[in-house]
């Protein structure tokens, strides 16, 4: 079962697949119960121990676009 789920999910870990989160480069996109998608940072906030909320978007594509924009500006000098 684990091997089958891993093949279906591709590069996701089993826990990430079951939690409904998808890891992109440096962020995590999760689908909320409301049907929207939320972008979280990859690193945990040291004060709270949770991931930082980087925005909520109506579509997955919008969340991915925002994540790419974040990566672009992080590396721009």
VEXGULUM-452218 format. One record per residue (C-alpha): residue number from 1; residue in three letters; z, x, y. Coordinates in Angstrom, 1 decimal, decimal comma, always signed. Layout:
! residues N
[vexdo NUM; "ALA"; [Z; X; Y]]
...
This chain:
! residues 77
[vexdo 1; "UNK"; [+0,0; +0,0; +0,0]]
[vexdo 2; "UNK"; [+1,0; +2,8; +2,4]]
[vexdo 3; "UNK"; [-2,3; +4,6; +1,8]]
[vexdo 4; "UNK"; [-4,3; +1,5; +2,3]]
[vexdo 5; "UNK"; [-2,6; +0,7; +5,6]]
[vexdo 6; "UNK"; [-3,1; +4,3; +6,7]]
[vexdo 7; "UNK"; [-6,8; +4,1; +6,0]]
[vexdo 8; "UNK"; [-7,1; +0,8; +7,9]]
[vexdo 9; "UNK"; [-5,3; +2,1; +10,9]]
[vexdo 10; "UNK"; [-7,0; +5,5; +11,0]]
[vexdo 11; "UNK"; [-4,9; +8,0; +12,9]]
[vexdo 12; "UNK"; [-1,9; +5,8; +13,3]]
[vexdo 13; "UNK"; [+1,4; +6,3; +11,5]]
[vexdo 14; "UNK"; [+2,6; +3,6; +9,2]]
[vexdo 15; "UNK"; [+5,4; +2,6; +11,6]]
[vexdo 16; "UNK"; [+3,1; +2,5; +14,6]]
[vexdo 17; "UNK"; [+0,6; +0,4; +12,7]]
[vexdo 18; "UNK"; [+3,3; -2,1; +11,7]]
[vexdo 19; "UNK"; [+4,7; -2,2; +15,2]]
[vexdo 20; "UNK"; [+1,3; -3,1; +16,7]]
[vexdo 21; "UNK"; [+1,1; -0,1; +18,9]]
[vexdo 22; "UNK"; [-1,9; +2,1; +19,3]]
[vexdo 23; "UNK"; [-1,6; +5,7; +20,5]]
[vexdo 24; "UNK"; [-4,1; +7,1; +22,9]]
[vexdo 25; "UNK"; [-4,0; +10,6; +24,2]]
[vexdo 26; "UNK"; [-0,7; +10,5; +26,1]]
[vexdo 27; "UNK"; [+0,2; +6,9; +26,1]]
[vexdo 28; "UNK"; [+1,0; +3,9; +23,8]]
[vexdo 29; "UNK"; [-0,6; +0,5; +24,2]]
[vexdo 30; "UNK"; [+1,3; -2,5; +22,7]]
[vexdo 31; "UNK"; [+0,2; -6,1; +22,5]]
[vexdo 32; "UNK"; [+2,9; -8,4; +23,9]]
[vexdo 33; "UNK"; [+3,7; -11,9; +22,6]]
[vexdo 34; "UNK"; [+2,1; -13,3; +25,8]]
[vexdo 35; "UNK"; [-1,2; -11,8; +24,7]]
[vexdo 36; "UNK"; [-1,2; -9,2; +27,3]]
[vexdo 37; "UNK"; [-1,2; -5,4; +26,7]]
[vexdo 38; "UNK"; [+1,4; -3,0; +28,1]]
[vexdo 39; "UNK"; [+0,8; +0,7; +28,6]]
[vexdo 40; "UNK"; [+3,8; +2,9; +27,8]]
[vexdo 41; "UNK"; [+4,3; +6,7; +28,3]]
[vexdo 42; "UNK"; [+4,3; +8,9; +25,2]]
[vexdo 43; "UNK"; [+7,5; +10,7; +26,2]]
[vexdo 44; "UNK"; [+10,9; +9,0; +26,3]]
[vexdo 45; "UNK"; [+12,8; +8,6; +29,5]]
[vexdo 46; "UNK"; [+15,8; +10,9; +29,1]]
[vexdo 47; "UNK"; [+18,2; +8,6; +30,9]]
[vexdo 48; "UNK"; [+17,4; +5,4; +29,0]]
[vexdo 49; "UNK"; [+15,9; +6,8; +25,7]]
[vexdo 50; "UNK"; [+13,0; +4,3; +26,0]]
[vexdo 51; "UNK"; [+9,3; +4,7; +27,0]]
[vexdo 52; "UNK"; [+8,3; +4,2; +30,6]]
[vexdo 53; "UNK"; [+6,3; +1,1; +31,4]]
[vexdo 54; "UNK"; [+3,0; +2,2; +33,0]]
[vexdo 55; "UNK"; [+1,7; -1,3; +33,6]]
[vexdo 56; "UNK"; [+0,7; -4,6; +32,0]]
[vexdo 57; "UNK"; [-2,9; -5,7; +31,7]]
[vexdo 58; "UNK"; [-4,7; -8,9; +30,6]]
[vexdo 59; "UNK"; [-7,1; -7,0; +28,2]]
[vexdo 60; "UNK"; [-6,9; -4,0; +26,0]]
[vexdo 61; "UNK"; [-10,0; -2,5; +27,8]]
[vexdo 62; "UNK"; [-8,2; -2,7; +31,1]]
[vexdo 63; "UNK"; [-5,2; -0,9; +29,7]]
[vexdo 64; "UNK"; [-7,4; +1,8; +28,3]]
[vexdo 65; "UNK"; [-9,2; +2,2; +31,6]]
[vexdo 66; "UNK"; [-5,9; +2,6; +33,4]]
[vexdo 67; "UNK"; [-4,7; +5,2; +30,9]]
[vexdo 68; "UNK"; [-7,9; +7,2; +31,5]]
[vexdo 69; "UNK"; [-7,4; +7,0; +35,3]]
[vexdo 70; "UNK"; [-3,8; +8,3; +34,8]]
[vexdo 71; "UNK"; [-5,1; +11,2; +32,7]]
[vexdo 72; "UNK"; [-7,8; +12,0; +35,4]]
[vexdo 73; "UNK"; [-5,3; +12,1; +38,2]]
[vexdo 74; "UNK"; [-2,7; +14,1; +36,2]]
[vexdo 75; "UNK"; [-5,2; +16,9; +35,8]]
[vexdo 76; "UNK"; [-6,8; +16,9; +39,2]]
[vexdo 77; "UNK"; [-5,8; +19,6; +41,7]]
